[in-house]
Amino acid sequence: MMKIDPGKTHTFFSPTKVIMGMHTALQAAAEIKQLGGGKTLLATDPGVVGAGLLEPVTASLEREDIEYVIYDGVEPEPPSRVIDKGAEIFKAESCDLILGIGGGSSLDASKGISIVAGNKGRILDYCGMDQVPQKGAPLILMPTTAGTGAEVTRGVVLTDEEKNMKNVVFSPYAIPDTAIVDPQLSFSMPPTVTADTGMDAMVHAIETYVSMNATVFSDIMAEQAIAWIARYLPVAWSKGSNVEARNYMTMAATLAGFAFGSGGLGAVHGLAYPLGTEYHMNHGRTNAIMLSHIMAFNLSGNPVKYAKIASLMGNDVRGLSPLEAAEVSVMAIQELLDTIKVSYRLGDYGIPESDLPKLVEGGMKQARLFVPNPRDLAEEDVRAIFENAF
C-alpha cells in the first residue's frame, strides 16, 4: 500500500482535456472549434512535414473551413529565436490559436509561441518559475513521439544560444488547453528515435518517482509508466508497426509527463544538459546515457523506491534487502539499454576524457536540479559520476 504523508501538500498540474487513442488526431478540427475557432498556426518541424504526418490534420481542418498557416521552422532543442520567430508569424498572420505537432522540441516551441503571443517581449524574458504574467494564445498539442510528455507539462525547455545553455520557463500558462495523443502518429519513428524517446520517458518516470518532491499523483503515474516502458519499449523498437506496443508507449510517455510535471526531475537531467549543449546530442539520448550512472549514485538516498523500480521492471527481488534490490534496478536499466542498442558510455560517442572539466562545469550550472534529487551532489560527486560514465 502506498504511504501518504498527511503533512505534505500534493499539487497536480494537467491540461483541461487529454484525448488519447488511435486516430484521435482527426479530432483536431473539433477541438479548435471548441476553443473558439479562427485561424490556426500549425507549429512543427521539417521532419514531421516530410513524413506526411500533417496531411490528415490539415485535411480535417480544410473540411471544416478552418484557415491555417504552417510554421515548420522548429529546430531540435529549440533555440529561443525559433520561438520568437513563431510568435512573430502568429501575430503577422493574425492567428487566433496554435496547434503544435511533433516531438518535444515542436511542443515546447509551441508552448513558448503561445506565451510570447499573449505577452510582450521575447521568450527569454520569462525563464524561471512563474514569470509569465498572463495566459497566452489558445493551445492544442499533439505529440508524434512517445517520450517527452511535453503535451501535458508546464515547462518550456529551450536553448539560450547567447549563454550556450539550456533554460526553462515554468508556468501554468505553458500547459495546453487540450492534448491529443494519437499512437498512430508515432508509427513512423525509426528504431533509434523510438529508443531515445522511450528512454526519455523512462527517465521522467524514474526521476520523479525517487524525487524529494514526489506526490501521490506522480507516484501512481510513474509506477505505471515504468512498468509499461520496460515491457513495451523493446517491442516498439523491434517492430515499429506493433500497434499494442506503440499504444502503450504513447500512454506511458504521457503518464510520465504528468508525473514529472507534478513531482519534478533531478540530477539525470542536470548532467545530461551539458552533453546536449556541448555535443549537440538529442535530449533523450543524453538522458539515457546518464541514467544508470546517477541511479547507482542515488541508491542510498531512496533504496525502497529503487527496489520497487526493479520489481516494476519485471525482476524478482524477494529475499533481498532494500539496498540489494535497489542495485538490481541499475542492472535492469543497463540491460534495457543493451537490448535497444543504446550505449551508456561517453567514450562510445567520441567524447574525450579531456573534456571532463567542461562537463563538470556544465553540470554544476544545473545545480537547481540537484535540490529534489534523492542524494545531494557536490562538485566532486559530479566529477566522479562523469568519470564513471566514461
Secondary structure, DSSP 8 states (H G I E B T S, - for coil): -----TT--------SEEEESTTGGGGHHHHHHHTT---EEEE--HHHHHTTTTHHHHHHHHHTT--EEEE----SS-BHHHHHHHHHHHHHTT--EEEEEESHHHHHHHHHHHHHHHSSS-GGGG-EES---S--S-EEEEESSSS--GGG-SEEEEEETTTTEEEEEE-GGGS-SEEEE-GGGGTT--HHHHHHHHHHHHHHHHHHHHSTT--HHHHHHHHHHHHHHHHHHHHHHH-TT-HHHHHHHHHHHHHHHHHHHHH---HHHHHHHHHHHHH---HHHHHHHHHHHHHHHHGGG-HHHHHHHHHHTT---TTS-HHHHHHHHHHHHHHHHHHTT----GGGGT--GGGHHHHHHHHHTTGGGGSSSSS---HHHHHHHHHHH-
